[in-house]
Amino acid sequence: MPSGAPAAPDSIMISVVYDTNILVSAFLSRHNPGGLSSELLRFARQGAVQLHLSPEIIAETLATLIGSTRARHRYGYTHLDGIAVLRKPFSLRQPSS
């Protein structure tokens, strides 16, 4: 936070939606902490922000992680690792009409 900027009140929780690119990037860089995607996901896991994921985002993320044999070999993960990335409970929200 820039110096002199007002702090957010403690009662306000920032709601965020991460797209598939952020989730996949965070997973692929999970052994190299400090990257932007990894940090964004860490914020959600620690409760600093409230992450909302739609079933479509989850499905696309899983399809991307599980469906890419090349990525699995390159980054050294199994399809079960890909599934486990989204096991942490997050708020699921349907897109607003």
Secondary structure, DSSP 8 states (H G I E B T S, - for coil): --TT-----TT--EEE---HHHHHHHHHTTTSTTSHHHHHHHHHHTTSEEEEE-HHHHHHHHHHHHH-HHHHHHHT--HHHHHHTT-S--EE-----
